[in-house]
Amino acid sequence: MATSDGNDHRGHATVDTACPLDCPDSCSLSVTIEHGKLTGIDGSTRQAETNGYICGKVRRFDRRVYSDDRILRPAIRQGPKGQSRPKFKDVTWDEALEQVATRLTEVRERWGGEAILPFSYGGSNGLVSQDTSDAALFRRLGASRLSRTVCAAPTRTAARTLYGEMPSITPSDYTHSQLIVVWGANPSESGIHLVPYIREAQRKGATLVVIDPRQTKLALKADIHLPVRPGTDLPVALALHRHLFEHGLADTTFLDEHARGSERLRLRADAWPIGRAAEVAGIDATALEEVADLYARKSPAVIRCGWGLERNRNGGSAALAVLALPAVAGKFGVRGGGYSMSNLNAWPIDRERWIGAEESPTRAVNMNHLGRALFECQAPPIKALFVYNCNPVATMPDQNAVARGLSRDDLFTVVFDQVRTDTAAYADIILPATTFLETYDVAKGYGPISLQLVQPAIDTVGEARPNVEVFADLAARLGLVDTWSANTEAEALLQITNMMPNEIRIPLHEAGTATPPMGAAPIQFVDVQPRTADKKIELFNEALDDETPEGLYVFQPDPASDDYPLALISPATSRTICSTLGELQSEPAAVEMHVDDAVERDLSNGDTVRLFNDQGEVHCLVKVTDRIRKGTISLPKGLWRKSTLNGSTANALVPDTLTDIGGGACFNDARVQAERVLAASYKGRDVTLTVSAATAPRAH
């Protein structure tokens, strides 16, 4: 630990650490403290690509660390579940963990281990705080397995199918690109360090294309913006493929040598001439043809494939089609050419080595089906839910079903978190967790390829404990002590890093950061190759085609109806990281709506609106704008229930249907209607609403 005065937190000090939160960048940080308390967070230059600056979310992370919502000690619920201000009684850690162990034992003995469901999502956790002692514990218990598919599952499946998750190009190499296509990503809000490299490339003459339903900050700077309808990225990508094949612009030499299945892909793309794709996507056909010509002609060309395009019924095939474009057009083999998505698997690291317990062949529960699983799981039903590193009430589809399931009196629920989340209101026991500023961890960047040491910078707040320690303690109370051996996060850090290759372990220990064997900025098909079995790109996987309801690359039409014509999307913002920091939003949320949609519904800026479909309704304010396409409305991702006028967020309107491949969430398949509310009072969840008589709600 580096301190300015060598006084180990007793006076003024600075600590070098890293941010593990769910963002591609994984910034290196310099944290200043005074007598063990956080006084400032800034960027450091240890991670070269983040270059010493950080986002406002992390710069103001002290608001969470010392928030009134921070859980300071273990507590047991007193009274009904799900109240807006639930009552809990503080207890000791020993009392809390003994009760958890007793209840888990009772459930296991009566119903079997599968009646226990661990519920977590590790996007904001490093190698130490996720899938270590927790995985060992739940595997030994024989608990149900959780399919963590709420985000990135379709794109990950696509990348694995095509390239075996070959590492992708990193942000700094965008400066070498002549054409940059940002597709379904908004780095101005998430992954901010890509933006300066894009702007530098533009200054050098690069052309920027942005494909997104909204006019994002980056879209305002783009040479071409294609504001596609949500869920129509697949036909747009297939139209580009058809253009390449039809006009002799496909790199057949590269395809013959490095790929399989190009003919099957060509046949599926043949159904999508540019005119038809443009009509379905609601974009200008001339602009789409210009993009096709630019992509064929310019090199190096890079596609930044984001996660926005996967969040619908066509998400997996859309990701396949987008990621296949560099292969068909022959864009690999040069610096600044190819694609970038996620570099989480750039490292020769195997988590299974340190978990120490084999995964049980128990049932798998898709996390997007939590609401239905809490009512429909048979043989046995779910009787115990252990929630950590996740806030499912705020993040899972079909929010009302999730809340109903969590309200079951016979469901024993533990919530282990840093703050009192929306999910904590349904807990039987809440446990206080440390933030990344209070623990050891190893952070993996998945934009820049980085591995960095995370170390405690401040004194632990309240009685918070790190994940490793709590799950190891719980395992000991349950008599499951013959697998995981590290009882503290410091021990776990050493256990994990000592299993890494020397070229990673030594610099990580000595300098706090490491570079992978292929280098920090690999060129695809030069420094890295596909990780498929035969090292070839698999453009059409027959087995996956058979498993996909409509077949690979087959478009499923828009689910809109006359009753529910508006497409509701929920993009990331500069305020939250998933739902992390959502507790800090104090003003009511607003839905963005195109001016024409607002006029049709007699809505103006600042009006109160009711968004609804057959699943539920959300009451919020309106922001009228011309920066979103007509027919699409936008309510921010990561909202907590207190941020709307009726205590429901966009997820109350999202179906729990799954993407075509990968089992992902279809957040952008929510189709709704909107109507004006004449009066409202904003008092948390206690609201009074009067709906316009001209648009009175139908019964449903």
C-alpha positions in Angstrom: 0.0 0.0 0.0 1.5 3.3 -1.0 0.9 6.2 1.4 2.3 9.7 1.3 3.3 9.9 4.9 3.9 6.2 5.7 1.5 6.4 8.6 -0.9 3.7 7.5 -4.2 5.5 7.4 -3.6 7.4 10.7 -3.0 10.7 9.0 -3.2 11.9 5.4 -2.4 9.2 2.9 -2.9 8.2 -0.8 -3.6 4.7 -1.9 -3.2 3.2 -5.4 -6.1 0.9 -6.3 -8.4 0.1 -9.2 -12.1 0.3 -10.0 -13.8 -3.2 -10.5 -17.3 -1.8 -11.2 -19.2 -3.0 -14.3 -17.6 -0.9 -17.0 -15.1 -1.9 -19.7 -12.4 0.5 -18.6 -11.3 -0.7 -15.1 -9.6 2.6 -14.3 -6.6 2.8 -12.0 -7.3 5.1 -9.0 -5.5 7.3 -6.5 -7.5 7.5 -3.3 -6.8 10.1 -0.7 -7.8 9.5 2.9 -7.6 11.4 6.2 -7.5 9.3 9.4 -8.9 6.3 7.6 -11.8 8.2 6.0 -12.2 8.9 2.3 -11.5 12.5 1.2 -11.1 12.1 -2.6 -10.9 9.7 -5.5 -9.0 10.6 -8.7 -7.5 8.7 -11.6 -4.0 7.5 -11.8 -1.8 6.6 -14.8 -1.0 3.1 -13.7 -3.5 1.9 -16.3 -2.2 3.6 -19.4 -5.4 3.7 -21.5 -7.5 5.3 -18.8 -4.8 8.0 -18.7 -5.4 9.4 -15.2 -9.1 10.5 -15.5 -12.2 8.8 -14.2 -16.0 9.1 -14.5 -18.1 11.3 -12.2 -19.8 8.1 -10.8 -16.6 6.9 -9.2 -15.2 10.3 -8.4 -18.3 10.8 -6.2 -18.4 7.3 -4.8 -18.1 8.6 -1.3 -21.8 9.3 -1.5 -22.4 5.6 -1.4 -19.7 4.7 1.0 -21.0 7.1 3.7 -24.7 7.1 2.6 -27.6 7.1 5.0 -28.6 4.0 3.0 -25.4 2.1 3.9 -26.0 -1.1 5.8 -23.9 -0.8 8.9 -24.6 -4.1 10.7 -26.5 -7.3 10.3 -30.3 -7.1 10.9 -33.4 -9.3 11.1 -36.7 -8.2 9.6 -39.5 -7.2 11.9 -42.9 -7.1 10.3 -44.2 -7.7 6.7 -41.9 -8.0 3.7 -41.7 -5.3 0.9 -42.8 -2.3 2.9 -41.4 1.1 1.6 -39.8 1.6 5.0 -39.3 -2.0 6.3 -38.3 -2.5 10.0 -35.2 -4.4 10.9 -33.7 -5.2 14.2 -29.9 -5.0 14.5 -28.1 -8.2 15.6 -24.6 -9.5 15.8 -22.8 -11.2 12.9 -22.8 -14.4 15.0 -26.6 -14.3 15.5 -27.2 -13.5 11.9 -25.0 -16.2 10.4 -26.2 -18.8 12.9 -29.8 -18.1 11.8 -28.8 -18.3 8.1 -27.0 -21.6 8.6 -29.9 -23.0 10.6 -32.5 -22.0 7.9 -30.4 -23.3 5.0 -29.9 -26.6 6.9 -33.6 -26.9 7.5 -34.4 -26.2 3.8 -31.8 -28.6 2.6 -32.9 -31.4 4.9 -36.6 -31.1 4.1 -36.6 -30.0 0.4 -33.1 -30.8 -0.9 -30.2 -28.5 -1.9 -32.0 -27.4 -5.1 -34.5 -25.6 -2.9 -31.7 -23.1 -2.3 -31.0 -20.5 -5.0 -28.0 -18.2 -4.8 -28.7 -15.1 -6.8 -25.9 -12.8 -7.9 -24.4 -11.0 -10.9 -20.7 -10.4 -10.9 -20.3 -7.4 -13.2 -19.0 -5.1 -10.5 -16.8 -7.7 -8.8 -13.3 -8.9 -9.3 -11.6 -12.3 -9.2 -11.7 -12.4 -5.4 -15.2 -11.2 -4.6 -17.1 -13.4 -7.0 -17.0 -17.2 -7.6 -14.6 -18.1 -4.9 -15.8 -19.1 -1.4 -19.4 -18.4 -2.5 -19.2 -20.8 -5.4 -17.5 -23.5 -3.2 -20.3 -23.1 -0.6 -23.3 -23.4 -2.9 -21.8 -26.2 -4.9 -21.2 -28.2 -1.8 -24.8 -27.5 -0.7 -26.1 -28.9 -4.0 -28.0 -25.6 -4.6 -29.7 -24.8 -7.8 -27.4 -23.2 -10.3 -28.0 -19.7 -11.6 -27.7 -18.8 -15.3 -26.3 -15.3 -15.2 -27.7 -14.2 -18.5 -29.3 -10.8 -17.7 -26.5 -9.0 -19.7 -24.0 -10.0 -22.4 -25.2 -13.6 -22.7 -26.3 -13.3 -26.4 -23.2 -11.4 -27.4 -20.9 -13.7 -25.5 -22.6 -16.7 -27.2 -22.2 -15.1 -30.6 -18.5 -14.3 -29.9 -17.8 -17.8 -28.6 -19.6 -19.4 -31.6 -17.8 -17.3 -34.2 -14.3 -16.8 -32.8 -14.1 -18.8 -29.6 -14.0 -15.5 -27.7 -10.8 -14.3 -29.4 -9.5 -11.1 -27.7 -10.6 -8.0 -29.5 -8.9 -4.7 -30.3 -8.5 -2.2 -27.5 -9.5 1.5 -27.4 -6.0 2.9 -28.1 -5.9 1.2 -31.5 -9.0 3.1 -32.7 -6.6 5.9 -33.5 -5.4 3.8 -36.5 -8.9 3.2 -37.9 -10.2 4.9 -41.0 -13.8 3.8 -40.3 -15.3 3.4 -36.9 -18.8 1.9 -36.5 -20.2 2.2 -33.0 -23.2 -0.2 -32.9 -25.5 -0.5 -29.9 -23.0 1.1 -27.6 -22.8 4.5 -25.8 -19.3 5.0 -24.6 -20.0 8.6 -23.5 -21.9 7.1 -20.6 -20.3 3.7 -20.2 -16.7 3.2 -21.1 -15.8 6.8 -21.4 -12.1 6.3 -22.3 -13.0 5.1 -25.8 -14.3 8.5 -26.7 -11.0 10.4 -26.9 -9.5 7.7 -29.1 -12.4 8.0 -31.5 -12.1 11.8 -31.6 -8.4 11.5 -32.3 -9.1 9.1 -35.1 -11.7 11.6 -36.5 -9.1 14.4 -36.4 -6.9 12.2 -38.5 -9.7 11.8 -41.0 -11.6 8.7 -39.8 -15.3 8.4 -40.6 -17.6 7.7 -37.7 -20.9 5.8 -38.0 -23.2 5.4 -35.0 -26.1 2.9 -35.0 -28.5 3.6 -32.1 -32.2 4.5 -31.7 -31.2 7.6 -29.8 -29.1 10.5 -30.9 -26.4 9.9 -28.3 -23.5 12.4 -27.6 -21.3 10.4 -29.9 -24.0 10.3 -32.6 -24.0 14.1 -32.6 -20.4 13.9 -33.6 -20.9 11.1 -36.2 -20.7 11.4 -39.9 -23.7 9.1 -40.2 -26.2 8.2 -37.6 -28.6 5.3 -38.3 -31.5 5.6 -35.7 -32.7 2.0 -36.1 -35.9 0.8 -34.5 -35.2 -1.3 -31.4 -34.8 -5.0 -32.4 -34.0 -4.3 -36.1 -30.2 -4.4 -35.9 -30.3 -7.9 -37.4 -31.8 -7.0 -40.9 -29.5 -4.0 -41.0 -26.4 -6.1 -40.5 -27.6 -8.8 -42.9 -28.2 -6.0 -45.5 -24.5 -5.1 -45.2 -23.6 -8.8 -45.7 -25.8 -9.0 -48.8 -24.2 -5.9 -50.2 -20.7 -7.4 -49.7 -21.6 -10.7 -51.3 -23.8 -9.3 -54.1 -21.2 -6.7 -55.3 -18.1 -9.0 -55.1 -16.8 -7.1 -52.1 -16.6 -10.1 -49.8 -13.0 -11.3 -49.1 -13.4 -14.8 -50.5 -9.7 -15.6 -50.1 -9.8 -14.8 -46.4 -13.1 -16.7 -46.0 -11.8 -19.8 -47.8 -8.7 -19.9 -45.6 -10.1 -18.9 -42.2 -13.8 -19.5 -42.0 -16.6 -22.0 -42.3 -20.3 -21.5 -43.1 -20.0 -18.4 -45.3 -22.4 -19.8 -47.9 -25.1 -20.5 -45.3 -24.7 -16.9 -44.0 -24.9 -15.5 -47.5 -28.2 -17.4 -48.1 -29.8 -16.0 -44.9 -28.6 -12.5 -45.8 -30.0 -12.8 -49.3 -33.5 -12.1 -48.0 -32.4 -8.5 -46.9 -31.7 -6.1 -49.7 -30.9 -2.6 -48.4 -34.3 -1.2 -49.3 -36.2 -3.8 -47.3 -33.8 -3.6 -44.3 -34.1 0.1 -44.2 -37.9 0.0 -44.3 -38.1 -2.5 -41.4 -35.5 -0.5 -39.4 -37.1 2.8 -40.1 -33.9 4.4 -41.5 -33.0 6.1 -44.8 -32.0 3.5 -47.4 -29.5 5.9 -49.0 -27.7 6.3 -45.7 -27.6 2.6 -45.2 -26.1 2.0 -48.7 -23.5 4.7 -47.9 -22.5 2.8 -44.8 -22.3 -0.4 -46.8 -20.0 1.3 -49.4 -17.8 2.9 -46.7 -17.4 -0.4 -44.9 -16.4 -2.2 -48.1 -14.0 0.5 -49.1 -12.3 1.9 -46.0 -9.5 0.1 -44.1 -8.6 -0.2 -41.3 -12.2 -0.5 -40.2 -13.4 -1.4 -36.7 -16.8 -2.2 -35.3 -17.5 -1.6 -31.6 -20.2 -4.1 -30.9 -22.2 -3.0 -27.8 -24.7 -4.7 -25.7 -27.7 -2.6 -26.6 -28.3 -4.5 -29.8 -28.7 -7.8 -27.9 -31.6 -6.7 -25.6 -34.4 -8.1 -27.8 -35.8 -11.2 -29.4 -33.3 -11.0 -32.2 -30.3 -10.1 -30.0 -28.2 -13.2 -30.5 -28.5 -13.4 -34.3 -27.9 -9.6 -34.4 -24.7 -10.0 -32.5 -23.6 -12.9 -34.8 -24.3 -10.8 -37.9 -22.5 -7.7 -36.7 -19.5 -9.6 -35.4 -19.3 -11.6 -38.6 -18.9 -8.5 -40.8 -15.1 -8.1 -40.3 -14.6 -11.6 -41.5 -16.7 -11.3 -44.6 -15.3 -7.9 -45.5 -11.7 -9.0 -44.7 -11.0 -6.3 -42.1 -8.6 -8.4 -39.9 -4.9 -8.5 -39.8 -4.2 -4.7 -39.5 -3.9 -2.5 -36.5 -7.2 -0.7 -36.0 -9.1 -3.3 -38.0 -11.6 -5.9 -36.8 -14.0 -5.7 -33.9 -14.1 -4.9 -30.2 -16.5 -6.1 -27.6 -15.3 -7.8 -24.4 -11.8 -8.8 -23.4 -12.8 -10.6 -20.2 -11.3 -13.8 -21.5 -8.0 -12.4 -22.7 -6.2 -13.9 -19.7 -5.0 -17.5 -19.3 -6.9 -17.8 -16.0 -9.1 -20.7 -14.9 -11.5 -19.9 -12.0 -12.2 -23.6 -11.5 -8.7 -24.1 -10.2 -9.3 -22.1 -7.1 -13.0 -22.8 -6.4 -12.1 -26.3 -5.2 -15.5 -27.9 -5.6 -17.0 -29.4 -8.8 -20.2 -27.8 -10.1 -23.1 -29.9 -9.1 -25.4 -31.3 -11.9 -28.3 -29.5 -10.3 -31.1 -27.6 -12.2 -30.2 -24.3 -13.7 -32.5 -21.3 -13.2 -32.3 -18.5 -15.8 -32.0 -15.3 -13.7 -34.4 -13.5 -16.1 -37.1 -15.9 -15.0 -36.7 -15.1 -11.3 -40.3 -14.0 -10.9 -41.8 -17.1 -12.4 -39.2 -19.4 -10.8 -40.3 -18.3 -7.3 -43.8 -19.6 -8.1 -43.3 -22.2 -10.7 -40.2 -24.2 -9.8 -41.2 -27.8 -9.0 -39.5 -30.7 -7.3 -38.5 -28.8 -5.2 -39.8 -25.3 -5.0 -37.4 -22.5 -4.1 -37.5 -22.1 -0.4 -34.3 -20.1 0.3 -32.9 -17.2 -1.8 -29.4 -15.8 -1.1 -29.0 -12.5 -2.9 -25.6 -10.9 -3.2 -23.8 -8.6 -5.7 -27.2 -8.0 -7.2 -30.4 -6.0 -6.8 -33.0 -8.1 -8.7 -36.0 -6.0 -7.9 -34.3 -3.1 -9.8 -32.6 -5.2 -12.5 -34.6 -8.3 -13.5 -37.5 -8.4 -16.1 -41.1 -8.5 -15.0 -40.5 -6.5 -11.8 -44.0 -7.1 -10.4 -43.6 -10.8 -10.6 -40.2 -10.6 -8.9 -41.8 -8.5 -6.1 -44.7 -10.9 -5.7 -42.3 -13.9 -5.5 -40.1 -12.2 -2.9 -43.2 -11.4 -0.8 -43.9 -15.1 -0.2 -44.0 -15.7 3.6 -42.5 -19.2 3.1 -39.5 -17.9 1.2 -36.4 -17.3 3.4 -34.4 -14.5 1.8 -30.9 -13.2 2.7 -29.7 -9.9 1.1 -26.0 -9.3 1.5 -25.2 -5.8 0.1 -23.6 -2.5 0.8 -26.8 -0.4 0.9 -30.5 -1.0 1.5 -31.5 -1.9 -2.0 -35.1 -2.3 -3.3 -34.5 -6.0 -2.8 -33.5 -5.6 0.8 -37.1 -4.5 1.6 -38.0 -8.2 1.1 -35.2 -9.8 3.1 -35.6 -11.8 6.2 -31.9 -11.1 7.1 -29.7 -8.3 5.7 -25.9 -8.5 5.9 -23.5 -5.5 5.4 -21.0 -5.9 2.6 -17.8 -3.9 2.0 -17.3 -1.6 -1.0 -14.2 -2.1 -3.3 -12.5 0.7 -1.3 -12.5 -1.5 1.8 -11.2 -4.8 0.4 -8.7 -6.7 -1.6 -9.6 -7.8 -5.1 -8.3 -8.2 -8.6 -10.0 -6.1 -11.3 -10.2 -7.2 -14.9 -10.7 -4.6 -17.6 -12.7 -5.8 -20.6 -12.1 -2.8 -22.9 -8.4 -2.1 -22.2 -6.9 -5.5 -21.4 -5.8 -5.0 -17.8 -5.5 -6.9 -14.6 -5.0 -4.7 -11.6 -4.7 -5.1 -7.8 -7.5 -3.6 -5.7 -6.6 -3.0 -2.1 -8.2 -1.4 0.9 -8.0 2.4 1.0 -10.3 3.3 3.9 -11.3 1.9 7.2 -14.3 -0.5 7.0 -17.6 1.3 7.4 -19.7 -0.1 10.3 -19.5 -3.9 10.6 -19.3 -4.6 6.8 -17.5 -7.7 5.8 -16.1 -8.9 2.4 -17.7 -11.7 0.4 -14.9 -14.2 0.9 -15.0 -13.9 4.7 -18.8 -14.2 5.0 -19.1 -17.2 2.7 -16.1 -19.0 4.3 -17.6 -18.3 7.8 -21.0 -19.7 6.7 -19.4 -22.8 5.2 -17.7 -23.5 8.5 -21.0 -23.2 10.4 -22.5 -25.7 7.9 -19.6 -28.1 8.3 -18.4 -27.6 4.7 -14.7 -26.8 5.3 -12.8 -29.3 3.1 -12.8 -27.2 -0.1 -12.2 -23.5 0.1 -9.3 -22.7 2.5 -8.9 -18.9 2.5 -10.9 -17.2 5.3 -10.0 -13.6 4.5 -9.9 -11.7 1.2 -6.1 -11.1 1.7 -5.6 -14.9 1.9 -7.9 -15.4 -1.1 -6.0 -12.8 -3.1 -2.7 -14.7 -2.5 -4.3 -18.1 -3.1 -5.7 -16.9 -6.5 -2.7 -15.0 -7.7 -0.3 -17.8 -6.8 -2.2 -20.0 -9.3 -1.5 -17.5 -12.1 1.4 -17.9 -14.5 4.6 -16.2 -13.4 4.4 -13.6 -16.1 1.1 -12.4 -14.7 1.6 -13.1 -11.0 4.9 -11.4 -10.5 4.1 -8.0 -12.0 0.7 -8.0 -10.4 2.3 -8.5 -7.0 5.2 -6.1 -7.6 3.6 -3.3 -9.7 -0.1 -3.8 -9.0 -0.8 -4.4 -12.7 -0.1 -7.0 -15.4 -0.2 -7.4 -19.2 -1.4 -10.6 -20.9 1.0 -12.8 -23.0 -0.4 -11.5 -26.3 0.3 -7.9 -25.3 -1.9 -5.0 -24.2 -3.1 -4.1 -27.8 -3.3 -7.3 -29.9 -3.9 -7.3 -33.6 -6.6 -9.8 -34.5 -5.3 -12.6 -36.8 -1.7 -11.4 -36.1 -1.2 -11.6 -32.3 -4.4 -13.5 -31.6 -6.3 -16.2 -33.5 -9.8 -17.7 -33.1 -10.1 -20.0 -30.1 -12.5 -22.4 -31.9 -11.6 -26.1 -32.0 -10.1 -25.8 -35.5 -9.0 -22.2 -35.2 -11.5 -21.2 -37.9 -14.3 -18.6 -37.8 -17.6 -20.5 -37.6 -20.0 -18.2 -39.5 -22.9 -20.7 -39.3 -23.2 -23.2 -36.5 -25.6 -26.0 -37.4 -26.2 -27.2 -33.9 -27.0 -23.6 -32.7 -29.2 -23.2 -35.7 -31.3 -26.2 -34.6 -31.6 -24.9 -31.1 -32.7 -21.4 -32.1 -36.5 -21.1 -32.4 -36.6 -19.5 -35.8 -33.1 -20.4 -36.9 -29.9 -18.3 -37.0 -30.0 -15.0 -38.7 -33.8 -15.2 -39.0 -35.6 -12.0 -38.1 -38.6 -12.1 -35.7 -40.9 -9.1 -36.3 -41.7 -6.3 -33.9 -44.0 -7.3 -31.0 -45.8 -3.9 -31.0 -49.6 -3.8 -31.3 -52.3 -1.2 -31.8 -52.8 -1.2 -28.0 -49.1 -0.9 -27.2 -47.3 0.8 -30.1 -44.4 2.4 -28.3 -41.0 0.7 -27.9 -39.6 1.3 -24.4 -35.8 1.1 -24.0 -33.8 1.6 -20.9 -30.2 2.7 -21.8 -27.4 3.4 -19.4 -26.8 6.9 -18.1 -24.0 8.8 -16.4 -25.6 8.4 -13.0 -25.6 4.7 -12.4 -23.6 1.5 -13.1 -26.4 -1.0 -13.7 -28.4 -0.2 -10.6 -25.4 0.7 -8.4 -25.7 4.3 -7.2 -29.4 4.4 -8.1 -30.2 5.1 -4.4 -28.6 8.6 -4.9 -31.1 9.9 -7.4 -33.3 12.3 -5.6 -35.5 13.8 -8.2 -38.3 11.9 -10.1 -37.3 10.1 -13.3 -38.4 11.3 -16.7 -39.2 9.3 -19.9 -37.7 10.7 -23.1 -40.3 10.9 -25.9 -40.2 12.3 -29.4 -42.1 15.5 -29.9 -44.5 13.9 -32.4 -45.4 11.1 -30.0 -45.9 13.7 -27.3 -48.2 15.9 -29.4 -50.3 12.9 -30.3 -50.9 12.3 -26.6 -51.3 15.9 -25.6 -48.0 15.8 -23.6 -45.6 18.6 -22.8 -42.2 18.8 -21.1 -42.6 18.2 -17.3 -46.1 16.6 -17.6 -46.8 13.4 -15.6 -47.4 10.3 -17.8 -48.6 6.8 -17.2 -46.7 4.2 -19.2 -48.5 0.9 -19.2 -49.0 -2.5 -20.8 -50.6 -5.8 -19.6 -47.8 -6.4 -17.1 -47.9 -3.2 -15.2 -47.5 0.6 -15.3 -45.0 3.3 -14.5 -45.9 6.9 -13.5 -43.2 9.4 -14.2 -42.4 12.8 -15.8 -42.0 13.5 -19.5 -39.0 15.0 -21.3 -39.9 15.9 -24.9 -37.0 15.7 -27.3 -36.0 15.3 -30.9 -33.0 13.1 -30.0 -34.9 9.9 -30.0 -36.7 8.3 -32.9 -40.5 8.5 -33.2 -42.2 5.5 -31.8 -39.4 4.8 -29.2 -39.4 6.1 -25.7 -36.5 5.9 -23.1 -36.6 5.5 -19.4 -33.1 5.2 -17.7 -31.5 1.9 -16.8 -30.8 1.3 -13.1 -33.6 3.3 -11.6 -34.7 2.4 -8.1 -38.4 2.3 -7.2 -38.3 5.6 -5.3 -37.4 7.4 -8.6 -40.8 7.0 -10.1 -44.2 8.3 -8.9 -45.7 4.9 -8.3 -42.7 2.8 -7.2 -42.4 0.9 -10.5 -39.6 1.2 -13.0 -39.2 0.3 -16.7 -38.6 -3.4 -15.7 -42.3 -3.6 -14.6 -43.1 -3.3 -18.3 -40.4 -5.7 -19.6 -41.4 -9.2 -20.5 -39.4 -12.1 -19.2 -39.1 -13.6 -22.7 -35.6 -14.7 -23.8 -33.3 -13.8 -26.7 -33.1 -16.1 -29.7 -29.7 -17.5 -28.5 -27.9 -17.2 -25.1 -31.0 -16.9 -22.9 -30.6 -13.2 -22.5 -33.1 -10.6 -21.4 -35.4 -8.8 -23.8 -35.6 -5.4 -22.1 -36.0 -3.6 -25.4 -39.0 -5.7 -26.4 -41.2 -3.8 -23.9 -44.1 -2.3 -25.9 -46.3 0.2 -24.1 -48.9 3.0 -24.4 -48.6 6.4 -22.7 -51.2 8.7 -21.5 -51.3 12.0 -19.6 -51.9 12.3 -15.9 -53.5 15.5 -14.7 -52.2 15.6 -11.2 -49.6 13.8 -9.1 -47.8 14.2 -5.8 -44.3 12.8 -5.5 -43.9 11.3 -2.0 -41.8 8.2 -2.6 -44.3 5.4 -3.2 -47.2 7.2 -1.6 -48.7 9.0 -4.6 -52.0 10.4 -5.7 -52.8 10.2 -9.5 -55.7 11.4 -11.5 -55.7 10.2 -15.1 -57.1 12.4 -17.9 -60.7 11.4 -18.6 -60.0 11.5 -22.3 -57.5 8.7 -21.9 -58.9 6.8 -18.9 -57.1 3.5 -18.3 -58.6 0.4 -19.6 -59.1 -2.5 -17.2 -56.4 -5.1 -17.4 
